[in-house]
Amino acid sequence: RAVIHQPSVYSRMLDGDIGYARLTVFGSTTAHELTTALDKLEAQHAKAYILDLRDNGGGYLNAAIEVSSKFIASGPIVSVESRGGSNTQYDAEDTAIPSRPLAVLVNGYTASASEITSGALQDNGVGELIGEKTYGKGVVQSIHPLPDGSAVKITSARYLTPRGRDINQIGITPDIVATEPKTARLGDLANDPQLQTAVTYLEGRIAKLGS
């Protein structure tokens, strides 16, 4: 049987020439999918972007670096500090699209790799975070089985944002707080107040740039 690939990026153009891309996970193909989506939106002359990371529980570190690099032209994305004290910094990969106003939607289920991207975009000043505080998972953990059938979880490293913030069990506070009602339908502009807030913010940025 053929292998069915489940997309991890859903995109479309909103009114006002605002490109919208929702990432459901940070998988092995996410960065490539996002590149394809952004290329299409750029061809439609997008003036601003919304990156929706709500309910995205994370995934691969390299996917977070590649996604962040689409919006950050240069500089640090994330540092990984090991339990032994060594620190490895990962920088942007020189694949950024032309600079546009950017809003990043986050909520309490935005976690791990999603928080790496959110923190990088916020710290580099290229994106305005909108929504609710993120989950707060910023560690690398491994599970080691024991002879009796149980297992122990060991934290081997932690993630730090470009400005050195440790977000584990803290989360990231958005620049613009917008609550998510239980009745919200994410991505449906008529029933998604956080998305409405992002659109309003970007419309203001676009108007200011055009004046």
N, C-alpha and C positions, 0 to 999 in steps of 0.2 A: 504494500500500500504506500501511496505517496505521503511524505512527511508534510504535515500542515503547519505552516509558520503563522504564529499569532503575532500580529503587529504590536509594537510597543509605543508607537508614535501616531497620534491622530491630529490632523491639521486642517485648517480651512481659513479663508479670509473673512473677517468680520466687517461690518459697515465702518466707514471711516478709514479704510485702507489699513486696518490693524490685523496683522497675521497672528493666528492663534495655533499653538502646538501643545498638546497634552501628552505627557510621558507617563505611562502606566508602570514602568519598571526600568531599571538600568541594566539591560541585558547585553548580550554579545553583539547584537545588530542595532542597538538603539542609536548609537552615534551616526551610523550610516543612514538609518531611517530619518533621523533629524536633518541630516545634511540634504537629503533628497527633498524633504518637506520645505526646508528653508529656501532651497534653490527655486522651488515652484512659487513660493510666496514672494521671493525677491523678483521673479519674473512678472508677478502681478503688481509690482511696485508698492510693496508694503512700506508704510511709513513708520511703523512701530510694531513691537512684538509682545505677545503674552506667552510666557512659558508656564504651563500649568503642572505643578508638581504635587498637587493635593492627592492624598491617598496613595502616594508612591512610596512603598516601603524600602526602596533602595535596590541594591544589586552589586554589580562589579565596580571596583574602584577605578579601573581604567576607563570605564564607560562614563563615570562622573567627570573625569579629567577631560575626556574627549568632548562631552557635551558642554562643559564650562568653556572650553577653548573656542567654541563657536561664537562666543560673545565677549571673551576676554582676549585681547590681542597679544598681550605679553605679561609676564610676571607670574607670581606664585598662584597656584590653585589650592593646594593642600599640603600639609606636612604630616608625615607619619612618624610618631615618636614611639620607639620600641620600649619594651619593659626594661631592657638593659641600658637605656639612655641615649641610644643613637637616634639621629633624626634625619629622615629622608624627605627632601622637598621636591614636589612635582610642579613644574611650570607649564604655562599655556603652550600649545603645540603649533602656534602660528597658522591656524586655520580659521581665524575669525571672519565673520561676514562684516560688511560695512556697518559702522556704528549707527544704531537706531535706539530711540527710547524703548526701554524694556521694563515690563512688569512681570514679577514672578509670584504666582499664586501658591500659597503654602497653608497647611493646616496641621492638626495634631497627629495626623498619620503620615506626614512627610518625614521620612526617617533615613538614617544611614547615608547611602550615596546621594540621596536627594538633598540631605542637609549639607553634604560636602559641596554640592553645586550651589545651593542657596547661599551658604556662607561665603563662597568664593565670589559670587556675583555681588553680594552685599558689600563685602570688604573691599572689592576693587571699584566700587562705585558705579558699576555699569547697569545695575538693575535695582528696582525698587520692590522690596518684598511686601506683599499685600495678603492679608488673611489672619490666621491665628498662629500662636507659637507652635513650633515644630516639636516632634516627638522627643528628641534628645538621645540619639544613639550614635556615639562617636568613638566606639572602641572596636578593635579587632579581637575576636574570641575564637578559640578552638576547643573542641570537645574531645576528651581523652577517655576511652573506655577503661574500666577497672575489671579485675579478674572476677569479681562477684556479680558482674552483669550491670552494675551501676556505671556512672560516668561523672567526670568532673569537668567543669567549664573553666578555662583559664584565659584571662585577658592578657594578650601578648603585645598589644600596641594601642595607641589612641590617635585619633585624627585631630589636627589643629587647623583652624582656618588661616588664611593668609596673615591676619593680624594676631595670630597666636591664641585665638579663643578655643577653649576646651568646651565643647557643647554637650558632652555626655551627661545625661540626666538633668540637663539645663534647657536644651533646645535653643532655637534662634527666634528672637522676637522680631516680628515684621516691622517695617518702617511705617506702614499704614495698617492699623488693626481694623479688620472687618470680620464680623461674626458669620458663621455658617449655620443657618437655620436647619432644623431636622428635615424640613420639607424641601430643601434645596435640591435641584437636579444639576449636578456639576456639568458645566459646558453648555447648558441651555440658558442663553442670555436672559430670557424672560423670567426664569426661575432660579437664578444664581446671583445673589446679591454681591458676592465677592468678585465675580466676573464683571458685574456692572461697575463696581468700584474701580477695577483695573481699567476698564474702557474709559470711564470718566477721567481718570488720572492721565491716561495716554492722550486722550483728545485735547486735554489742556497743554500737554507737552508739545503735541503736534502744532497746535495753534500758536504757541509761543515761538516755536522754531520758524513758523511761516510768516511771522510778523516782522 
